[in-house]
């Protein structure tokens, strides 16, 4: 199963130099996994893009509503925050910081990794270097390679 990080999902909605690479992974017929936290991360990313001029004025809310509709249609499988994800995230932080080459994981990234693992992901699509480093520590195949 393939888990999508927020950094990669945004590239499906906002044209960026490497968006085409990520769009190829979106063609997979398997429904991608996302964390319940992804909703809020993507919303903030769209607004940051609008404020910085990366998308036109008024686009953030339109993009966000489009994303929510795709979730409602079942185009993404949402991994909810529950006690298993909470427990797994605590372990993710310990493992990342305790590794021989520590990965300086952020709190929401730990929750994303925990969600991916609880959802049964074997692959993760991400553009974030810390997320990618963390995913590798947990045996996730990182995409793009």
Phi and psi in degrees as GROMACS dihedral restraints (atoms count N, CA, C in turn):
[ dihedral_restraints ]
;  ai    aj    ak    al  type     phi  dphi    fc
    3     4     5     6     1  -112.8    20    10
    4     5     6     7     1   127.6    20    10
    6     7     8     9     1  -102.9    20    10
    7     8     9    10     1   137.1    20    10
    9    10    11    12     1  -108.1    20    10
   10    11    12    13     1   125.0    20    10
   12    13    14    15     1   -80.8    20    10
   13    14    15    16     1   155.7    20    10
   15    16    17    18     1   -56.7    20    10
   16    17    18    19     1   -39.0    20    10
   18    19    20    21     1   -59.9    20    10
   19    20    21    22     1   -33.2    20    10
   21    22    23    24     1   -82.7    20    10
   22    23    24    25     1   -39.2    20    10
   24    25    26    27     1   -60.0    20    10
   25    26    27    28     1   -40.3    20    10
   27    28    29    30     1   -58.5    20    10
   28    29    30    31     1   -33.7    20    10
   30    31    32    33     1   -67.4    20    10
   31    32    33    34     1   -16.8    20    10
   33    34    35    36     1   -79.2    20    10
   34    35    36    37     1   -20.8    20    10
   36    37    38    39     1  -108.1    20    10
   37    38    39    40     1   -27.2    20    10
   39    40    41    42     1  -120.4    20    10
   40    41    42    43     1   125.8    20    10
   42    43    44    45     1   -67.3    20    10
   43    44    45    46     1   118.0    20    10
   45    46    47    48     1  -129.0    20    10
   46    47    48    49     1   163.4    20    10
   48    49    50    51     1   -53.0    20    10
   49    50    51    52     1   -33.3    20    10
   51    52    53    54     1  -105.2    20    10
   52    53    54    55     1    13.5    20    10
   54    55    56    57     1   -57.8    20    10
   55    56    57    58     1   -38.0    20    10
   57    58    59    60     1   -59.5    20    10
   58    59    60    61     1   -39.9    20    10
   60    61    62    63     1   -59.5    20    10
   61    62    63    64     1   -44.6    20    10
   63    64    65    66     1   -74.0    20    10
   64    65    66    67     1   -32.1    20    10
   66    67    68    69     1   -64.1    20    10
   67    68    69    70     1   -29.1    20    10
   69    70    71    72     1   -62.3    20    10
   70    71    72    73     1   -37.1    20    10
   72    73    74    75     1   -72.0    20    10
   73    74    75    76     1   -23.8    20    10
   75    76    77    78     1   -73.2    20    10
   76    77    78    79     1   -14.5    20    10
   78    79    80    81     1   -76.7    20    10
   79    80    81    82     1    -8.2    20    10
   81    82    83    84     1   -59.9    20    10
   82    83    84    85     1   132.7    20    10
   84    85    86    87     1   -70.9    20    10
   85    86    87    88     1   -18.4    20    10
   87    88    89    90     1   -72.1    20    10
   88    89    90    91     1   137.2    20    10
   90    91    92    93     1   -68.0    20    10
   91    92    93    94     1   123.2    20    10
   93    94    95    96     1   -73.6    20    10
   94    95    96    97     1   148.6    20    10
   96    97    98    99     1   -87.6    20    10
   97    98    99   100     1   141.8    20    10
   99   100   101   102     1  -140.2    20    10
  100   101   102   103     1   155.6    20    10
  102   103   104   105     1   -81.7    20    10
  103   104   105   106     1   153.0    20    10
  105   106   107   108     1   -61.8    20    10
  106   107   108   109     1   -25.7    20    10
  108   109   110   111     1   -71.2    20    10
  109   110   111   112     1   -21.8    20    10
  111   112   113   114     1   -58.4    20    10
  112   113   114   115     1   -35.9    20    10
  114   115   116   117     1   -53.9    20    10
  115   116   117   118     1   -47.0    20    10
  117   118   119   120     1   -76.2    20    10
  118   119   120   121     1   -36.3    20    10
  120   121   122   123     1   -64.7    20    10
  121   122   123   124     1   -42.4    20    10
  123   124   125   126     1   -67.0    20    10
  124   125   126   127     1   -41.5    20    10
  126   127   128   129     1   -57.4    20    10
  127   128   129   130     1   -48.5    20    10
  129   130   131   132     1   -62.7    20    10
  130   131   132   133     1   -39.8    20    10
  132   133   134   135     1   -62.3    20    10
  133   134   135   136     1   -42.7    20    10
  135   136   137   138     1   -61.9    20    10
  136   137   138   139     1   -43.1    20    10
  138   139   140   141     1   -66.5    20    10
  139   140   141   142     1   -39.2    20    10
  141   142   143   144     1   -61.2    20    10
  142   143   144   145     1   -40.4    20    10
  144   145   146   147     1   -61.5    20    10
  145   146   147   148     1   -42.5    20    10
  147   148   149   150     1   -66.3    20    10
  148   149   150   151     1   -47.1    20    10
  150   151   152   153     1   -62.3    20    10
  151   152   153   154     1   -37.6    20    10
  153   154   155   156     1   -83.9    20    10
  154   155   156   157     1    -4.5    20    10
  156   157   158   159     1    89.9    20    10
  157   158   159   160     1     7.9    20    10
  159   160   161   162     1   -71.4    20    10
  160   161   162   163     1   -24.2    20    10
  162   163   164   165     1  -135.4    20    10
  163   164   165   166     1   159.5    20    10
  165   166   167   168     1   -70.4    20    10
  166   167   168   169     1   161.1    20    10
  168   169   170   171     1   -59.3    20    10
  169   170   171   172     1   133.1    20    10
  171   172   173   174     1    90.7    20    10
  172   173   174   175     1    -9.2    20    10
  174   175   176   177     1   -74.7    20    10
  175   176   177   178     1   -30.4    20    10
  177   178   179   180     1   -56.1    20    10
  178   179   180   181     1   -48.3    20    10
  180   181   182   183     1   -69.7    20    10
  181   182   183   184     1   -36.9    20    10
  183   184   185   186     1   -63.5    20    10
  184   185   186   187     1   -45.6    20    10
  186   187   188   189     1   -63.0    20    10
  187   188   189   190     1   -42.6    20    10
  189   190   191   192     1   -64.1    20    10
  190   191   192   193     1   -43.2    20    10
  192   193   194   195     1   -63.1    20    10
  193   194   195   196     1   -37.8    20    10
  195   196   197   198     1   -62.1    20    10
  196   197   198   199     1   -43.9    20    10
  198   199   200   201     1   -60.8    20    10
  199   200   201   202     1   -46.3    20    10
  201   202   203   204     1   -61.5    20    10
  202   203   204   205     1   -39.4    20    10
  204   205   206   207     1   -62.9    20    10
  205   206   207   208     1   -38.1    20    10
  207   208   209   210     1   -65.9    20    10
  208   209   210   211     1   -36.5    20    10
  210   211   212   213     1   -64.6    20    10
  211   212   213   214     1   -46.9    20    10
  213   214   215   216     1   -60.3    20    10
  214   215   216   217     1   -34.3    20    10
  216   217   218   219     1   -77.7    20    10
  217   218   219   220     1    -5.6    20    10
  219   220   221   222     1    85.8    20    10
  220   221   222   223     1    18.5    20    10
  222   223   224   225     1   -75.7    20    10
  223   224   225   226     1   -12.4    20    10
  225   226   227   228     1  -134.4    20    10
  226   227   228   229     1   145.0    20    10
  228   229   230   231     1   -99.6    20    10
  229   230   231   232     1   116.9    20    10
  231   232   233   234     1   -85.2    20    10
  232   233   234   235     1   125.2    20    10
  234   235   236   237     1   -94.4    20    10
  235   236   237   238     1   113.0    20    10
  237   238   239   240     1   -76.0    20    10
  238   239   240   241     1   155.0    20    10
  240   241   242   243     1   -77.6    20    10
  241   242   243   244     1   118.7    20    10
  243   244   245   246     1  -141.9    20    10
  244   245   246   247     1   178.8    20    10
  246   247   248   249     1   -57.9    20    10
  247   248   249   250     1   -31.4    20    10
  249   250   251   252     1   -68.3    20    10
  250   251   252   253     1   -42.5    20    10
  252   253   254   255     1   -65.5    20    10
  253   254   255   256     1   -42.0    20    10
  255   256   257   258     1   -57.6    20    10
  256   257   258   259     1   -49.8    20    10
  258   259   260   261     1   -63.3    20    10
  259   260   261   262     1   -42.9    20    10
  261   262   263   264     1   -63.5    20    10
  262   263   264   265     1   -39.3    20    10
  264   265   266   267     1   -63.6    20    10
  265   266   267   268     1   -37.7    20    10
  267   268   269   270     1   -60.5    20    10
  268   269   270   271     1   -43.1    20    10
  270   271   272   273     1   -67.0    20    10
  271   272   273   274     1   -35.4    20    10
  273   274   275   276     1   -61.8    20    10
  274   275   276   277     1   -46.7    20    10
  276   277   278   279     1   -60.8    20    10
  277   278   279   280     1   -47.3    20    10
  279   280   281   282     1   -58.8    20    10
  280   281   282   283     1   -44.0    20    10
  282   283   284   285     1   -67.8    20    10
  283   284   285   286     1   -42.8    20    10
  285   286   287   288     1   -65.0    20    10
  286   287   288   289     1   -45.7    20    10
  288   289   290   291     1   -78.2    20    10
  289   290   291   292     1   -22.3    20    10
  291   292   293   294     1   -92.5    20    10
  292   293   294   295     1    -1.7    20    10
  294   295   296   297     1   -66.8    20    10
  295   296   297   298     1   156.8    20    10
  297   298   299   300     1   -58.9    20    10
  298   299   300   301     1   -32.8    20    10
  300   301   302   303     1  -119.7    20    10
  301   302   303   304     1    88.3    20    10
  303   304   305   306     1   -55.5    20    10
  304   305   306   307     1   142.9    20    10
  306   307   308   309     1  -104.3    20    10
  307   308   309   310     1   123.5    20    10
  309   310   311   312     1   -81.4    20    10
  310   311   312   313     1    69.5    20    10
  312   313   314   315     1   -70.0    20    10
  313   314   315   316     1   145.2    20    10
  315   316   317   318     1   -93.3    20    10
  316   317   318   319     1   162.1    20    10
  318   319   320   321     1   -58.9    20    10
  319   320   321   322     1   -49.3    20    10
  321   322   323   324     1   -67.2    20    10
  322   323   324   325     1   -30.8    20    10
  324   325   326   327     1   -66.3    20    10
  325   326   327   328     1   -38.8    20    10
  327   328   329   330     1   -61.9    20    10
  328   329   330   331     1   -39.7    20    10
  330   331   332   333     1   -68.0    20    10
  331   332   333   334     1   -34.9    20    10
  333   334   335   336     1   -65.6    20    10
  334   335   336   337     1   -47.5    20    10
  336   337   338   339     1   -61.0    20    10
  337   338   339   340     1   -45.1    20    10
  339   340   341   342     1   -59.9    20    10
  340   341   342   343     1   -40.8    20    10
  342   343   344   345     1   -63.6    20    10
  343   344   345   346     1   -43.7    20    10
  345   346   347   348     1   -59.2    20    10
  346   347   348   349     1   -46.5    20    10
  348   349   350   351     1   -66.4    20    10
  349   350   351   352     1   -42.5    20    10
  351   352   353   354     1   -66.5    20    10
  352   353   354   355     1   -29.6    20    10
  354   355   356   357     1   -79.8    20    10
  355   356   357   358     1    -5.6    20    10
  357   358   359   360     1    85.3    20    10
  358   359   360   361     1    20.1    20    10
  360   361   362   363     1   -66.1    20    10
  361   362   363   364     1   143.6    20    10
  363   364   365   366     1  -115.2    20    10
  364   365   366   367     1   -14.5    20    10
  366   367   368   369     1  -133.3    20    10
  367   368   369   370     1   152.1    20    10
  369   370   371   372     1  -136.7    20    10
  370   371   372   373     1   134.0    20    10
  372   373   374   375     1  -100.7    20    10
  373   374   375   376     1   120.7    20    10
  375   376   377   378     1  -155.0    20    10
  376   377   378   379     1   147.2    20    10
  378   379   380   381     1  -107.3    20    10
  379   380   381   382     1    -1.4    20    10
  381   382   383   384     1   -93.0    20    10
  382   383   384   385     1   123.2    20    10
  384   385   386   387     1   -64.5    20    10
  385   386   387   388     1   -39.0    20    10
  387   388   389   390     1   -67.5    20    10
  388   389   390   391     1   -40.2    20    10
  390   391   392   393     1   -63.6    20    10
  391   392   393   394     1   -41.3    20    10
  393   394   395   396     1   -63.9    20    10
  394   395   396   397     1   -43.4    20    10
  396   397   398   399     1   -62.5    20    10
  397   398   399   400     1   -39.6    20    10
  399   400   401   402     1   -67.2    20    10
  400   401   402   403     1   -44.5    20    10
  402   403   404   405     1   -58.4    20    10
  403   404   405   406     1   -40.9    20    10
  405   406   407   408     1   -61.7    20    10
  406   407   408   409     1   -40.3    20    10
  408   409   410   411     1   -58.2    20    10
  409   410   411   412     1   -28.3    20    10
  411   412   413   414     1  -100.7    20    10
  412   413   414   415     1    12.7    20    10
  414   415   416   417     1    77.7    20    10
  415   416   417   418     1    14.7    20    10
  417   418   419   420     1   -80.8    20    10
  418   419   420   421     1   137.7    20    10
  420   421   422   423     1   -77.3    20    10
  421   422   423   424     1   120.4    20    10
  423   424   425   426     1   -91.7    20    10
  424   425   426   427     1   137.4    20    10
  426   427   428   429     1  -129.5    20    10
  427   428   429   430     1   142.2    20    10
  429   430   431   432     1   -68.8    20    10
  430   431   432   433     1   155.7    20    10
